[in-house]
């Protein structure tokens, strides 16, 4: 059961008298603490605190957690996997001591640019998942290698220079889906012992693996690297919210509808920093793909993890994907980790129990938690048009709400109005890993074609699956041709429209949008729809299931009531309603049983590392040291290690700082971090132009994450950033000494040239959204020393700490408004020599003292 004498004495008692009432997610923490208890990093008191969770869950008790695996990212923002069990096995096989592993990252490489792990010169493999991002699969990969060859050569050099590094080439899939379908083990085996699979990762959607019964969540990049070095994560023992699922979904309900309902409900309840664990007989009705969809959206409802304990459905999935181990089942049963959702006796104690009713729905137009029933979409969108500017408002004057702008596309006349759909994308790890919704979309497309329906050609449609398995079963089931006929062709494998990589809209469409100042829509099967994230020209963006993405593409507008209005009229003049082409749950399940088979997974993953010929043909040096090219605009020696001293320096007070930005609530990492295309009038564009590049060669911020000069200039460059200094959305701020309005980077540069430290004022949920390290690195490079906010997203707060930017939080009940702060004051943050978490510090504002 464990490694230590203490364990053998304690575990039987735990299981018999206490642990059987613990939530299953807490049992994973308990097992890890017991197994790793060495009275140094993990102590007996830590075990007892977890064991007594029912009493300690509300006491802000910190406990250590050592996960089995870590998911990291390369500098494209795509995760890599470091597998500790495989690492220790390799070391042992080569005659080394697995307890003396020494993972290090050379100082001449940026941590999240490329990761090498030198385990005493023994071989270990680090996986880098690299996504292709553009339109049309073949053209996508050609453009990807044309634009990013230098970046790819850098990573391939790493795979040659270091024994322990393997590359998963572009076009292989999204790491979360690959983790679900291929990498996850559910139970680890080492030295004759068994223990639960678990992980942390530097992408917030690491939680997707919770759907398989593997506990995992997102952490800051620097925090994850500490885990690689053998340090446990220090975490507050969380409350666990039980979410009860009952009944069977009706024929119109998809997993997307369930997750959007859960997201809105849990956002309203408030689950930040808590675990959510699903239970009840309804869970057994959900496939692993359905559960993974719900777990994937965990960051959107704010929880740390969204856990589905292992049950017989998990076992069936492992068998389907070629990973079944009967010993694993025996182990999980023996230690009380195998779940029977129909057995109420197994229901553990929870902090609180919740449930809700599910109907077909979307979420938007600006946040994933703003669920809208499909039956209310038309009414809700029209209400948003008239409402005051905000999360649910666009403030369009009444006389302009029905404007129609004509335009020509390919010689044919069309028109756009408020609510017109211009982007429809089946994308992201949330839904493309789910055969039921993907096959549902394919069957809907088939019925639509058979009814004579089509999608207007100016609408930018795309299909970007999370792995090659999806393409395999869509093709074998015969629905791919119908998807393609509607414009939903495979454009690549990876994160695309969901993170703003849809590419430009047709110029006539952009001109019509601009002429009418139209609020047009993007509809996508993604997980994030924050302002400015999906596309700069789509002010309204809705998250929807893949079948609904196609439905709204056919309709051409979100201002439609599918229950009362036809989705379209075919060439014969017949009105076709959505209910006429919507596939039943039974139809979808029959196709899934026939075509989603183990052989597909085996065939795809056997060749995942060698299938990309362009990658195979790259020729690189095998030198151990990388030769930095001063002419490169992609790869630049980073500044983060400049001024680094061997001895730890004492923290210093921040004296007479200016406020660079005065922000409100829900400022996301999309507002902060450089993402998407590089605007031609931006500081980053001016820098690239000065290096001799044309706008066609700018590429995206994501592709230039290896160049801090570009990334610093792209920080706070989102056109939807609302700055109270300006009282409008713009990537600008006021340079307070003169009152001039400047680009954020230009203002920060002037402050730094004059030696002035900087602060950011913010409201609630600062840093929510994707766990992007550059949302902390960028502000650091701008000279921001601290952020003063009402609350933070957990991962972003960790990233700020890792970069030395202090996350300050107002005392309960206090805000900038209640304290009369305008942001035009000078701030001195008094930092004591010994900093501790949750310490109260003093801030001097002018002549006043605030605590």
C-alpha positions in Angstrom: 0.0 0.0 0.0 2.9 2.4 0.7 6.6 2.9 1.1 7.0 3.7 4.8 6.5 1.9 8.1 4.2 4.7 9.2 2.0 3.9 6.3 1.5 0.2 7.1 0.4 1.1 10.6 -2.0 3.8 9.6 -3.7 3.0 6.3 -6.0 0.2 7.5 -7.3 2.5 10.3 -7.9 5.3 7.8 -9.9 3.2 5.4 -12.0 1.5 8.0 -12.9 4.5 10.2 -12.4 7.7 8.3 -11.3 7.7 4.7 -14.5 6.0 3.4 -16.4 9.2 4.1 -13.8 11.4 2.4 -14.6 12.7 -1.1 -12.8 10.6 -3.7 -10.7 13.6 -4.8 -9.5 14.2 -1.2 -8.5 10.5 -1.0 -6.0 11.1 -3.9 -4.4 13.9 -1.8 -4.4 11.6 1.2 -2.8 8.7 -0.6 0.0 11.0 -2.0 0.7 12.4 1.5 0.8 8.9 3.0 3.1 7.5 0.3 5.5 10.5 0.3 5.5 11.1 4.1 9.2 11.5 4.9 8.9 13.9 7.9 10.8 16.5 5.8 8.7 17.6 2.8 5.6 15.7 3.8 5.0 15.3 7.5 2.7 13.1 9.7 0.7 16.2 10.6 0.0 16.8 6.9 -1.5 13.3 6.6 -3.6 13.9 9.7 -4.9 17.2 8.4 -6.1 15.6 5.2 -7.5 12.6 7.0 -9.5 15.1 9.2 -10.7 17.0 6.1 -14.3 17.3 7.5 -13.0 19.5 10.3 -10.0 21.2 8.6 -11.6 22.1 5.2 -12.7 25.5 6.5 -9.6 26.3 8.5 -7.3 27.5 5.7 -5.0 24.6 6.4 -2.1 24.2 3.9 -1.0 20.7 2.9 1.6 19.3 0.4 0.7 17.4 -2.7 3.2 15.5 -4.9 1.5 14.6 -8.3 2.6 11.7 -10.4 3.1 13.8 -13.5 3.6 17.4 -14.7 2.3 18.9 -17.9 4.5 21.8 -19.1 4.4 24.1 -22.2 6.8 24.9 -24.9 7.1 28.5 -26.0 4.2 28.2 -28.5 2.0 27.8 -25.4 1.4 24.1 -26.0 1.9 21.7 -23.2 4.6 19.1 -22.8 4.5 16.1 -20.6 7.1 15.1 -18.0 6.3 11.6 -16.8 7.9 10.9 -13.5 7.2 7.2 -13.4 8.8 6.6 -16.8 11.7 8.8 -15.7 12.4 6.8 -12.6 11.9 3.5 -14.5 14.5 4.6 -17.1 17.0 5.6 -14.4 16.6 2.3 -12.6 17.0 0.3 -15.7 20.3 2.0 -16.5 21.7 1.2 -13.1 21.1 4.6 -11.5 19.4 5.5 -8.2 15.8 6.7 -9.0 15.8 8.6 -5.7 18.7 10.8 -6.8 17.2 12.4 -9.9 18.3 15.9 -10.5 16.1 17.7 -13.0 17.7 21.0 -14.1 17.0 23.6 -16.8 20.1 25.3 -18.3 20.2 29.0 -17.5 20.8 30.0 -21.1 17.3 28.8 -22.1 14.1 30.4 -21.1 12.1 28.0 -19.0 8.9 27.9 -21.1 10.8 28.2 -24.4 12.3 24.8 -24.2 12.7 22.3 -21.4 15.5 19.9 -20.8 15.6 17.6 -17.9 19.0 16.1 -17.2 18.4 13.1 -15.0 22.1 12.4 -14.1 22.8 11.9 -17.8 20.2 9.1 -18.0 17.6 9.1 -20.7 14.1 10.5 -20.1 11.7 11.8 -22.6 10.0 15.2 -22.5 7.1 15.6 -24.9 6.5 18.9 -26.7 3.1 19.2 -28.4 3.2 21.7 -31.3 0.0 22.7 -33.0 -0.6 23.8 -36.6 -2.8 26.9 -36.8 -4.3 28.3 -40.0 -7.0 27.5 -42.5 -7.1 24.4 -44.8 -5.0 21.5 -43.5 -2.5 21.2 -46.3 -2.1 25.0 -46.7 -2.1 25.3 -42.9 1.0 23.1 -42.6 2.8 24.7 -45.5 2.2 28.2 -44.0 3.1 27.0 -40.5 6.5 25.7 -41.6 7.1 28.7 -43.9 6.4 31.2 -41.1 7.8 29.3 -38.1 10.7 27.3 -39.5 13.1 29.1 -37.3 11.1 28.3 -34.2 10.7 24.7 -35.2 14.4 24.4 -35.8 15.1 25.7 -32.3 13.0 23.0 -30.8 14.4 20.3 -33.0 17.9 21.4 -32.0 16.8 20.8 -28.4 15.8 17.2 -29.3 19.2 16.6 -30.8 21.3 18.4 -28.1 19.6 16.7 -25.1 19.0 13.0 -24.8 15.9 13.4 -22.7 13.8 15.4 -25.1 11.3 14.2 -27.6 9.1 16.3 -29.9 5.5 15.6 -30.9 5.4 17.4 -34.2 2.9 20.0 -35.5 -0.4 18.5 -36.5 -0.6 15.8 -33.8 -3.4 17.2 -31.7 -4.2 19.1 -28.5 -2.3 17.8 -25.5 -5.4 17.5 -23.3 -7.0 15.1 -25.8 -3.8 13.2 -26.3 -3.5 13.0 -22.5 -7.0 11.6 -22.3 -6.7 9.2 -25.2 -3.1 8.0 -24.8 -0.9 9.3 -22.0 -3.1 9.0 -18.9 -2.6 5.8 -16.9 -5.3 6.1 -14.1 -3.0 3.8 -12.0 0.8 3.9 -11.9 2.9 0.9 -11.1 6.4 1.3 -9.7 8.7 -1.1 -7.8 5.7 -3.4 -7.1 3.6 -0.6 -5.7 0.5 0.9 -7.2 -0.8 4.5 -6.8 -3.3 6.8 -8.5 -2.3 8.8 -11.6 -2.4 12.5 -10.9 -0.9 15.6 -12.4 -0.6 19.4 -12.5 0.0 21.4 -15.6 0.7 24.9 -16.8 -2.5 25.0 -18.9 -5.7 25.8 -17.1 -7.6 23.1 -19.0 -5.4 20.4 -17.5 -8.6 19.6 -15.6 -10.0 17.8 -18.6 -8.3 14.6 -17.4 -10.4 14.8 -14.2 -13.2 13.3 -16.4 -11.2 10.0 -16.5 -10.7 9.9 -12.8 -7.2 11.3 -12.9 -7.0 14.2 -10.5 -5.3 17.2 -12.2 -5.4 21.0 -12.4 -3.6 23.9 -13.7 -0.8 25.7 -11.9 1.6 28.5 -12.7 4.6 27.7 -14.9 7.2 28.4 -12.2 5.2 26.4 -9.7 5.1 23.4 -12.1 8.9 23.7 -12.6 9.4 23.5 -8.8 7.4 20.2 -8.8 9.8 18.9 -11.5 12.6 19.6 -9.0 11.0 17.4 -6.5 9.1 20.0 -4.4 5.5 19.3 -3.4 2.8 21.8 -4.2 1.7 23.7 -1.1 -2.0 24.1 -1.4 -4.9 25.1 0.9 -6.9 22.0 1.7 -10.0 22.7 -0.4 -13.7 22.4 0.3 -15.4 19.9 -2.0 -18.7 20.7 -3.6 -20.7 17.7 -4.5 -22.6 18.1 -7.8 -25.4 15.5 -8.1 -26.5 14.3 -11.5 -29.8 12.4 -11.9 -31.9 11.1 -14.7 -31.1 10.7 -18.4 -30.5 13.6 -20.8 -33.3 14.0 -23.3 -32.6 13.5 -27.0 -31.8 17.2 -27.6 -29.3 17.6 -24.7 -25.6 17.4 -25.4 -22.6 17.4 -23.0 -22.0 21.0 -24.0 -25.4 22.0 -22.7 -24.6 20.2 -19.4 -21.3 22.0 -19.0 -22.6 25.4 -19.9 -25.4 24.9 -17.3 -22.9 23.7 -14.7 -20.6 26.7 -15.5 -23.3 29.3 -14.9 -24.6 27.6 -11.8 -21.2 27.2 -10.1 -20.1 30.7 -11.1 -23.2 32.0 -9.2 -22.6 29.8 -6.2 -18.8 30.6 -6.1 -16.4 27.7 -6.1 -13.0 29.5 -6.6 -10.3 27.5 -4.8 -12.6 24.5 -4.3 -12.9 21.0 -5.7 -16.1 20.0 -7.4 -16.9 16.3 -7.4 -19.7 14.7 -9.4 -21.9 12.0 -8.1 -25.3 10.4 -8.4 -26.8 7.8 -10.8 -26.9 10.3 -13.7 -23.1 10.2 -13.9 -23.2 6.6 -15.1 -25.2 7.9 -18.1 -22.3 10.1 -19.2 -19.5 8.8 -21.4 -15.9 9.6 -20.5 -15.9 12.1 -23.3 -19.0 13.8 -21.8 -17.3 13.9 -18.4 -14.1 15.2 -19.9 -16.1 18.0 -21.6 -17.5 19.0 -18.2 -14.2 18.8 -16.5 -12.4 20.7 -19.2 -14.5 23.8 -18.5 -13.5 23.8 -14.8 -11.5 27.1 -15.1 -14.6 28.8 -16.5 -16.6 28.1 -13.4 -13.6 28.9 -11.2 -13.0 25.6 -9.4 -9.6 24.1 -8.9 -10.7 20.6 -10.1 -13.8 18.9 -11.4 -13.5 15.3 -10.5 -15.3 12.2 -11.8 -14.0 9.1 -9.7 -13.2 6.0 -11.7 -16.1 3.6 -12.4 -17.0 0.9 -14.9 -17.4 3.5 -17.7 -13.8 4.6 -17.1 -12.7 1.0 -17.4 -14.6 0.6 -20.7 -12.9 3.7 -22.0 -9.4 2.4 -21.1 -10.3 -0.8 -23.0 -11.6 1.2 -26.0 -8.3 3.1 -26.1 -6.1 0.1 -25.5 -5.0 0.8 -22.0 -7.0 -1.6 -19.8 -5.3 -3.1 -16.8 -7.2 -5.5 -14.6 -4.6 -5.1 -11.8 -5.5 -1.4 -11.8 -9.2 -2.3 -11.1 -8.2 -4.6 -8.3 -6.0 -1.9 -6.8 -8.7 0.9 -7.0 -11.3 -1.4 -5.5 -9.0 -2.5 -2.7 -8.1 1.0 -1.5 -11.7 2.4 -1.9 -11.1 4.4 -5.0 -13.5 2.6 -7.4 -16.9 4.2 -7.7 -20.4 2.8 -8.2 -22.5 5.9 -8.9 -25.7 4.0 -8.4 -24.7 3.0 -4.8 -25.7 5.8 -2.5 -23.8 4.1 0.3 -20.6 5.1 -1.4 -21.6 8.8 -1.5 -19.0 10.6 0.6 -19.5 13.7 2.8 -19.3 17.0 0.9 -19.1 20.6 1.9 -22.2 21.3 0.0 -24.4 19.5 -2.5 -25.8 21.1 -5.7 -27.8 20.2 -8.7 -29.6 21.9 -11.6 -31.9 21.4 -14.6 -30.4 21.3 -18.1 -31.8 22.6 -21.4 -30.2 23.1 -24.8 -28.1 26.3 -24.5 -25.2 28.5 -25.6 -23.1 31.0 -23.6 -22.3 34.6 -24.4 -22.0 37.1 -25.8 -18.8 37.9 -23.8 -18.3 35.4 -21.0 -18.5 31.6 -20.8 -20.6 31.7 -17.6 -23.4 33.7 -19.2 -25.6 30.8 -20.3 -28.5 31.5 -22.6 -31.1 28.8 -23.4 -31.3 28.3 -27.2 -35.1 29.1 -27.0 -34.2 32.5 -25.6 -31.2 33.4 -27.9 -33.0 35.8 -30.1 -34.6 37.6 -27.3 -31.4 37.7 -25.2 -29.3 39.0 -28.1 -31.7 41.8 -28.9 -31.7 42.8 -25.2 -27.9 42.9 -25.3 -28.0 45.2 -28.3 -29.9 47.8 -26.3 -28.3 47.3 -22.9 -25.6 49.5 -21.5 -22.1 48.6 -22.5 -20.9 45.7 -20.3 -20.8 41.9 -20.2 -24.3 41.7 -21.5 -24.6 44.9 -23.4 -23.5 46.7 -26.5 -25.4 50.0 -26.2 -26.6 50.2 -29.8 -29.0 53.1 -30.3 -32.6 51.9 -30.9 -32.7 53.5 -34.4 -29.6 51.5 -35.4 -30.6 48.1 -34.2 -32.2 46.9 -37.4 -29.7 48.3 -39.9 -28.7 46.1 -42.8 -25.5 46.7 -44.8 -25.3 45.2 -48.3 -22.1 43.9 -49.8 -20.8 41.7 -52.5 -18.7 38.6 -52.1 -17.4 36.7 -55.1 -19.8 38.7 -57.3 -22.9 37.8 -55.3 -25.0 40.2 -53.3 -25.4 39.6 -49.5 -26.2 41.7 -46.5 -25.1 41.8 -42.9 -27.0 43.0 -39.8 -26.6 42.9 -36.0 -26.4 39.2 -35.1 -25.1 38.0 -38.4 -22.8 35.0 -38.0 -19.4 35.5 -39.7 -17.4 32.8 -37.9 -18.5 29.3 -37.1 -15.8 27.0 -35.7 -15.9 23.5 -34.4 -12.7 23.8 -32.3 -10.9 23.5 -28.9 -10.2 20.6 -26.5 -13.5 21.1 -24.8 -15.7 19.5 -27.4 -13.6 18.0 -30.2 -12.5 15.2 -27.9 -16.1 14.0 -27.6 -17.3 11.5 -30.2 -21.0 12.0 -29.3 -21.1 15.7 -30.1 -18.7 15.4 -33.1 -20.7 12.6 -34.7 -23.8 14.5 -33.8 -22.5 17.4 -35.8 -21.7 15.1 -38.7 -25.1 13.5 -38.7 -26.8 16.9 -38.5 -24.6 18.0 -41.5 -25.7 14.9 -43.4 -29.4 15.6 -42.8 -28.9 19.3 -43.7 -27.3 18.4 -47.0 -30.1 15.9 -47.7 -32.6 18.6 -47.1 -30.9 20.9 -49.5 -29.4 23.4 -47.0 -26.1 25.2 -47.2 -23.9 27.8 -45.4 -23.3 31.2 -46.9 -19.8 31.2 -48.4 -18.6 34.4 -46.6 -19.0 32.7 -43.2 -15.6 31.5 -42.0 -16.2 27.9 -41.1 -13.6 25.5 -39.8 -13.1 22.1 -38.1 -10.0 21.7 -35.9 -10.1 18.3 -34.1 -8.0 17.6 -31.0 -6.5 14.5 -32.5 -6.2 12.4 -35.6 -8.6 9.9 -34.0 -11.5 12.3 -34.6 -10.8 12.6 -38.3 -10.5 8.8 -38.4 -14.0 8.1 -37.1 -15.6 11.0 -38.9 -14.3 9.7 -42.2 -15.0 6.0 -41.4 -18.6 6.8 -40.4 -19.2 8.6 -43.7 -20.1 12.0 -42.2 -16.9 13.9 -43.1 -18.0 14.5 -46.7 -21.2 16.3 -45.4 -19.2 18.4 -43.0 -16.9 19.4 -45.7 -19.8 20.2 -48.1 -21.0 22.7 -45.5 -17.5 24.2 -45.2 -16.4 22.4 -42.1 -13.2 20.9 -43.4 -10.3 19.9 -41.2 -8.0 22.8 -41.1 -5.5 21.4 -38.6 -5.2 19.8 -35.2 -5.0 22.2 -32.2 -6.2 25.4 -30.6 -7.3 27.7 -33.3 -10.4 29.9 -33.3 -10.8 29.4 -29.5 -7.6 31.3 -28.9 -8.0 33.9 -31.7 -6.2 32.1 -34.5 -9.1 32.0 -37.0 -7.3 34.3 -39.4 -8.7 37.4 -41.2 -12.3 37.7 -42.4 -13.0 38.5 -46.1 -12.4 42.2 -46.7 -15.9 42.9 -48.0 -17.3 41.4 -44.7 -14.9 43.6 -42.6 -15.9 46.7 -44.6 -19.6 46.0 -44.1 -19.1 45.4 -40.3 -17.2 48.7 -40.1 -19.6 50.7 -42.2 -22.6 49.7 -40.1 -20.7 49.5 -36.7 -22.3 46.0 -36.6 -22.3 43.6 -33.7 -21.8 40.4 -35.6 -21.3 37.0 -34.1 -18.9 34.2 -33.9 -20.2 30.8 -32.8 -17.7 28.2 -31.7 -17.5 25.0 -29.7 -14.8 26.4 -27.5 -14.4 27.3 -23.8 -13.6 31.0 -23.9 -15.3 33.9 -25.5 -14.0 36.9 -23.7 -14.0 40.2 -25.6 -11.3 40.5 -28.2 -10.2 36.9 -27.9 -12.0 35.2 -30.8 -11.6 37.9 -33.4 -11.4 41.7 -33.3 -14.4 42.1 -35.7 -16.8 39.8 -33.8 -18.1 41.7 -30.8 -20.5 38.9 -29.9 -19.2 35.4 -29.5 -21.2 32.4 -28.3 -20.0 29.0 -27.1 -22.1 26.2 -28.4 -22.1 22.4 -29.0 -20.7 21.3 -32.4 -24.2 20.6 -33.8 -25.4 24.0 -32.8 -22.3 25.6 -34.4 -23.5 24.1 -37.7 -27.1 25.1 -37.0 -26.2 28.8 -36.5 -23.9 28.7 -39.5 -26.8 27.5 -41.7 -29.2 30.1 -40.2 -26.6 32.8 -40.7 -27.7 34.7 -37.6 -28.1 34.3 -33.8 -31.3 36.3 -34.0 -33.4 33.3 -34.5 -35.8 31.2 -32.4 -35.3 27.7 -33.6 -38.5 26.5 -32.0 -40.7 28.9 -34.0 -38.7 29.9 -37.0 -37.2 27.7 -39.8 -33.4 27.3 -39.8 -33.6 28.0 -43.6 -35.7 27.6 -46.7 -34.3 25.2 -49.3 -34.2 25.6 -53.1 -37.7 24.1 -53.4 -39.1 26.7 -51.1 -39.7 24.3 -48.2 -39.2 25.5 -44.7 -36.7 23.3 -42.8 -36.7 23.5 -38.9 -33.8 22.5 -36.7 -35.9 19.7 -35.3 -36.1 18.2 -38.8 -32.3 17.7 -39.0 -31.3 17.2 -35.3 -30.0 13.6 -34.8 -31.4 11.6 -31.9 -29.2 10.4 -29.0 -29.9 6.8 -30.2 -28.7 7.5 -33.7 -25.5 9.1 -32.4 -24.7 6.2 -30.0 -25.3 3.6 -32.7 -22.7 5.2 -35.0 -20.3 5.7 -32.1 -20.5 2.0 -31.1 -19.8 1.0 -34.7 -17.0 3.3 -35.6 -15.1 4.5 -32.5 -13.0 1.4 -32.0 -9.6 0.6 -30.3 -7.8 0.0 -33.6 -8.2 3.7 -34.4 -6.4 4.8 -31.3 -3.7 2.3 -31.8 -3.1 3.2 -35.4 -3.0 7.0 -34.7 -0.7 6.9 -31.7 1.7 4.4 -33.1 2.9 6.9 -35.7 2.3 10.2 -33.9 6.0 11.2 -33.8 6.9 10.3 -37.3 3.9 11.3 -39.4 4.9 14.9 -40.2 7.4 14.7 -43.2 8.1 18.5 -43.0 9.3 18.1 -39.5 11.3 15.0 -40.3 13.1 16.9 -43.1 14.3 19.8 -40.8 18.1 19.8 -40.6 19.6 21.2 -37.4 22.9 21.4 -35.5 23.6 18.9 -32.7 25.8 21.3 -30.8 25.2 21.3 -27.0 25.0 25.1 -26.8 22.5 27.1 -28.8 23.9 29.9 -30.9 21.7 33.0 -30.5 21.2 34.8 -33.7 21.0 38.6 -33.1 19.1 39.1 -36.3 16.3 36.7 -35.3 12.9 38.2 -34.7 11.6 34.8 -33.3 14.2 33.6 -30.9 15.9 36.1 -28.6 18.1 35.5 -25.6 15.8 36.4 -22.7 16.3 39.1 -20.1 14.9 37.2 -17.1 18.3 36.1 -15.8 19.9 39.5 -16.1 21.0 40.8 -12.7 20.4 37.4 -11.0 22.5 36.9 -8.0 23.6 33.7 -6.3 22.5 35.0 -2.9 18.7 35.7 -2.4 18.0 39.4 -2.2 15.7 40.9 0.5 12.5 42.3 -0.9 12.3 46.1 -1.2 9.5 48.5 -0.7 7.9 50.0 -3.8 8.4 53.8 -3.5 6.3 56.5 -5.2 4.9 54.2 -7.9 2.7 55.5 -10.6 -0.5 53.6 -11.7 0.0 52.4 -15.3 -3.6 51.1 -15.7 -6.8 51.5 -13.7 -8.9 48.5 -14.6 -12.3 47.1 -13.5 -13.7 43.6 -12.9 -13.0 40.4 -14.9 -9.8 41.5 -16.6 -8.7 38.3 -18.2 -5.3 37.0 -19.3 -6.6 37.7 -22.8 -6.7 41.4 -21.9 -3.2 41.2 -20.4 -1.2 38.7 -22.4 -0.2 39.1 -26.0 -2.4 36.9 -28.1 -3.8 36.6 -31.6 -2.7 38.6 -34.6 -0.3 41.6 -34.4 -2.2 44.8 -35.2 -0.5 46.9 -37.9 -0.6 50.1 -35.7 0.7 48.4 -32.5 4.1 48.9 -30.8 4.9 45.3 -31.7 4.2 46.1 -35.4 6.4 49.1 -35.2 9.2 47.1 -33.7 9.0 44.4 -36.4 8.8 47.0 -39.1 12.0 48.5 -37.8 13.6 45.1 -38.1 12.7 45.0 -41.9 9.5 42.9 -41.8 6.3 43.6 -43.7 2.9 43.1 -42.2 2.5 39.8 -44.1 5.5 38.5 -42.1 4.3 39.7 -38.6 2.7 36.3 -37.8 1.0 36.0 -34.4 2.0 36.9 -30.8 1.9 33.1 -30.0 4.4 32.3 -32.7 6.8 35.0 -31.3 6.7 34.0 -27.7 10.4 33.4 -28.0 11.1 37.2 -28.4 10.5 39.2 -25.3 10.8 42.5 -27.3 7.7 41.6 -29.2 5.8 40.2 -26.2 6.5 43.1 -23.9 5.1 45.4 -26.6 2.0 43.2 -26.9 1.2 43.2 -23.2 -2.1 45.0 -22.5 -2.5 45.6 -26.3 -6.0 44.1 -26.5 -8.4 46.5 -28.2 -11.1 45.5 -25.8 -9.2 46.5 -22.6 -11.3 49.0 -20.7 -9.1 51.5 -18.9 -10.8 53.8 -16.4 -8.3 56.5 -17.2 -9.8 56.7 -20.7 -13.3 55.6 -19.9 -13.3 53.5 -23.1 -11.9 50.3 -24.6 -8.5 50.8 -26.1 -4.9 49.5 -25.7 -3.8 52.9 -24.4 -3.3 54.7 -21.1 -2.5 58.1 -19.7 1.1 59.0 -19.1 0.3 60.8 -15.8 3.3 63.2 -15.6 2.1 65.0 -18.8 -1.4 63.8 -19.3 -0.6 62.4 -22.8 -2.5 59.3 -24.1 0.0 56.7 -25.2 0.1 53.0 -26.1 0.5 51.1 -22.9 4.1 49.9 -23.8 5.2 53.4 -24.8 3.9 54.9 -21.5 5.6 52.1 -19.5 8.9 52.6 -21.4 8.8 56.3 -20.5 8.2 55.5 -16.8 11.1 53.0 -16.8 13.4 55.5 -18.5 12.7 58.0 -15.7 13.1 55.3 -13.0 9.5 55.2 -11.8 8.0 51.9 -10.5 4.5 51.0 -11.7 1.3 49.5 -10.2 -2.0 48.3 -11.7 -5.3 48.9 -10.0 -8.0 46.3 -10.7 -11.3 44.9 -9.5 -12.6 41.4 -9.0 -11.3 38.2 -10.8 -8.1 39.8 -12.1 -6.2 37.4 -14.4 -9.1 35.0 -15.0 -9.0 32.9 -18.2 -6.1 30.9 -19.7 -3.0 30.3 -17.5 -0.6 32.3 -19.6 2.8 32.9 -18.2 3.2 36.0 -20.4 0.3 37.6 -18.5 2.9 37.8 -15.7 6.1 38.1 -17.7 4.8 40.9 -19.8 3.8 43.2 -16.9 7.2 42.3 -15.2 9.0 43.6 -18.3 6.9 46.7 -18.4 8.2 47.6 -14.9 5.0 46.7 -13.0 6.0 45.9 -9.4 2.6 45.1 -7.9 -1.1 44.7 -8.7 -3.8 45.9 -6.3 -7.0 44.1 -6.9 -10.2 42.9 -5.1 -9.5 39.2 -6.1 -7.4 37.1 -8.4 -7.6 34.0 -10.5 -5.6 31.4 -8.6 -3.1 30.4 -11.4 -2.4 34.0 -12.5 -1.7 35.0 -8.9 0.8 32.2 -8.7 2.4 33.4 -12.0 2.7 36.9 -10.7 4.4 35.7 -7.5 6.8 33.6 -9.7 7.8 36.7 -11.6 8.2 38.9 -8.5 5.1 41.0 -9.1 3.3 41.3 -5.8 -0.4 40.5 -5.9 -1.9 42.8 -3.3 -5.6 42.4 -2.3 -7.8 44.9 -0.7 -9.1 44.1 2.8 -12.6 42.6 2.8 -15.3 45.1 1.9 -12.8 47.6 0.5 -12.4 48.7 -3.1 -10.7 51.5 -5.0 -14.1 53.3 -5.1 -14.8 52.9 -1.4 -11.3 54.2 -0.6 -11.7 57.1 -3.0 -8.7 56.0 -5.2 -8.6 57.4 -8.7 -5.3 55.9 -9.8 -3.7 59.3 -10.2 -2.0 59.1 -6.8 1.5 58.0 -6.1 1.8 54.8 -4.1 4.4 53.4 -1.7 4.0 49.8 -0.7 5.8 49.1 2.5 7.4 45.6 2.2 8.7 44.1 5.5 11.9 42.0 5.3 10.1 38.7 5.9 7.1 38.3 3.6 4.5 35.6 4.3 1.3 34.8 2.4 -1.8 36.7 3.5 0.3 39.2 5.4 -1.3 42.6 5.9 1.0 45.4 4.5 0.7 49.2 4.5 0.3 51.3 1.4 1.0 55.0 1.5 -1.2 57.0 -0.9 -0.1 60.7 -0.9 -0.2 61.8 2.7 -2.7 59.1 3.8 -1.9 55.6 5.2 -4.1 52.7 3.9 -3.9 49.2 5.3 
